[in-house]
């Protein structure tokens, strides 16, 4: 599907110069002189390169549709992660850096969605929010105001997040995987 260069949004996957790219950031600019353009930061989904491109409104790019499939996370092996296709039980091994910081939140048996391009996996989507246990939390400092005084805490997977002062070690919380931020106390 062809779209105008100024209609590119973050998260869109486009075909550009023979590669498959994900729009990471976009900024619409309308200079006083000349036509408007969209400054787009692109990340190559195959080799991980990043680039910045200006697209004018007259330019068109091909928007790519990816196939999605349900997989289950099995285990980590060195710097690789092993997933199983929930339909065919076939196993797929992917490099850990494909997931970035979100890889720390993977747990055995977690259901994930894999995006495929020509039957080749290029990205893995975890659930947006997961439950985690706090193993270490700093003590509350007396005299701090109750509003917006968050304190650092360490989760069972080693990730550091900021939590409200009333949350202590041993508490289960819900964490936003991609922002790595406290959402609420788990039920």
C-alpha distance (Angstrom), angle and dihedral (degrees) to the residues before:
residue distance angle dihedral
X1 . . .
X2 3.81 . .
X3 3.82 118.6 .
X4 3.79 132.2 -179.3
X5 3.81 116.6 -101.2
X6 3.81 91.6 -116.7
X7 3.83 91.8 54.4
X8 3.81 93.7 64.9
X9 3.82 111.8 120.8
X10 3.85 130.9 -170.3
X11 3.80 109.2 -82.7
X12 3.82 94.3 28.7
X13 3.78 114.3 131.4
X14 3.78 114.7 -142.5
X15 3.78 138.5 176.9
X16 3.80 109.9 -122.6
X17 3.82 128.6 167.7
X18 3.80 91.8 -13.2
X19 3.83 95.3 -52.7
X20 3.79 136.5 99.0
X21 3.82 111.8 -115.6
X22 3.83 135.3 -178.7
X23 3.81 118.1 -145.3
X24 3.81 105.4 -124.2
X25 3.82 100.7 175.4
X26 3.78 132.9 5.0
X27 3.79 131.4 -166.8
X28 3.79 123.0 -173.7
X29 3.81 111.6 -146.2
X30 3.78 127.0 -171.3
X31 3.81 108.7 -174.2
X32 3.81 120.2 -160.0
X33 3.78 90.1 -115.2
X34 3.80 123.5 41.4
X35 3.78 131.8 10.7
X36 3.78 129.0 -43.7
X37 3.80 119.7 -97.0
X38 3.79 140.5 -175.3
X39 3.83 117.0 -124.0
X40 3.83 104.5 -150.2
X41 3.80 128.8 -171.6
X42 3.80 107.0 -149.9
X43 3.81 129.9 -166.3
X44 3.80 119.6 -158.5
X45 3.81 108.3 -126.3
X46 3.81 93.8 -154.8
X47 3.82 103.9 49.4
X48 3.83 103.2 9.8
X49 3.84 98.0 -118.4
X50 3.81 117.8 151.1
X51 3.79 128.4 -147.2
X52 3.82 140.0 168.2
X53 3.80 118.4 -130.7
X54 3.82 133.1 -179.8
X55 3.78 114.5 -138.5
X56 3.80 119.2 -166.1
X57 3.78 120.4 -150.3
X58 3.82 91.3 -108.1
X59 3.83 92.3 57.9
X60 3.79 119.5 91.2
X61 3.80 127.6 -158.5
X62 3.78 132.3 -169.0
X63 3.79 113.2 -109.0
X64 3.81 111.1 -146.5
X65 3.78 124.7 -142.1
X66 3.78 114.0 -147.9
X67 3.78 125.4 -152.0
X68 3.80 113.9 -121.8
X69 3.78 125.3 -150.7
X70 3.80 133.9 179.4
X71 3.79 115.9 -114.2
X72 3.78 135.2 172.6
X73 3.81 123.3 -135.4
X74 3.81 111.6 -123.8
X75 3.81 111.4 173.4
X76 3.82 147.5 -41.5
X77 3.80 121.1 -102.9
X78 3.85 115.3 -171.8
X79 3.85 104.7 -56.6
X80 3.81 92.9 -19.1
X81 3.80 133.2 89.0
X82 3.80 122.7 -146.3
X83 3.82 120.4 -144.0
X84 3.81 131.1 -179.2
X85 3.80 126.0 -141.9
X86 3.82 105.2 -122.1
X87 3.81 92.1 -145.7
X88 3.81 104.9 42.5
X89 3.87 98.8 20.6
X90 3.81 87.9 -130.8
X91 3.83 114.2 151.0
X92 3.81 123.8 -129.1
X93 3.82 124.8 -166.8
X94 3.82 118.0 -153.0
X95 3.82 132.6 177.6
X96 3.83 114.4 -99.9
X97 3.83 92.8 -127.1
X98 3.83 90.0 65.3
X99 3.83 87.1 75.6
X100 3.81 96.5 40.4
X101 3.81 117.1 -165.9
X102 3.81 92.1 -12.9
X103 3.85 90.1 72.4
X104 3.82 89.4 80.4
X105 3.82 89.6 67.9
X106 3.83 95.7 56.4
X107 3.80 113.8 117.2
X108 3.81 128.4 -172.6
X109 3.80 110.5 -83.9
X110 3.85 94.6 14.5
X111 3.80 114.3 153.9
X112 3.81 113.5 -127.6
X113 3.80 136.1 174.4
X114 3.78 116.9 -125.0
X115 3.81 122.6 -157.2
X116 3.80 114.2 -142.9
X117 3.80 131.0 -165.0
X118 3.82 114.1 -166.8
X119 3.84 88.6 -13.2
X120 3.83 89.6 -56.4
X121 3.84 117.1 120.0
X122 3.82 111.4 -124.7
X123 3.83 104.3 163.7
X124 3.80 141.6 14.4
X125 3.80 123.8 -146.7
X126 3.83 117.6 -154.9
X127 3.81 122.8 -163.7
X128 3.84 108.7 -77.2
X129 3.82 92.4 -122.7
X130 3.81 131.7 30.6
X131 3.79 135.9 178.4
X132 3.80 117.4 -112.3
X133 3.80 137.2 176.3
X134 3.81 121.1 -122.7
X135 3.83 109.8 -132.9
X136 3.80 98.0 175.9
X137 3.81 132.2 23.1
X138 3.79 130.4 171.6
X139 3.79 118.9 -116.3
X140 3.79 118.7 -101.6
X141 3.79 113.2 -98.8
X142 3.81 111.0 -130.8
X143 3.75 115.9 -122.8
X144 3.80 96.1 33.2
X145 3.76 113.7 127.0
X146 3.79 116.3 -108.4
X147 3.78 93.6 -127.2
X148 3.79 116.2 88.8
X149 3.81 95.8 -18.4
X150 3.77 100.3 136.4
X151 3.81 122.7 175.4
X152 3.83 130.5 -150.6
X153 3.80 120.2 -100.0
X154 3.82 134.1 178.4
X155 3.82 120.7 -133.9
X156 3.81 126.0 -144.8
X157 3.84 89.5 -99.5
X158 3.83 92.1 55.1
X159 3.82 96.2 -105.6
X160 3.82 115.9 138.7
X161 3.82 117.7 -136.5
X162 3.80 134.9 170.3
X163 3.83 114.1 -114.8
X164 3.84 135.0 -178.9
X165 3.82 116.3 -90.9
X166 3.84 95.2 -106.5
X167 3.84 92.4 61.3
X168 3.81 113.6 93.3
X169 3.81 139.7 178.3
X170 3.82 113.8 -64.0
X171 3.82 93.4 34.9
X172 3.81 120.8 126.4
X173 3.81 112.9 -135.5
X174 3.80 137.2 178.0
X175 3.82 112.8 -115.6
X176 3.81 130.1 -165.5
X177 3.83 102.9 -123.4
X178 3.80 98.7 -151.7
X179 3.83 98.4 38.7
X180 3.84 92.2 37.6
X181 3.79 88.5 -139.7
X182 3.81 137.0 136.7
X183 3.82 112.8 -100.2
X184 3.82 105.6 172.8
X185 3.78 144.5 -44.5
X186 3.83 112.7 -74.6
X187 3.82 116.7 -113.1
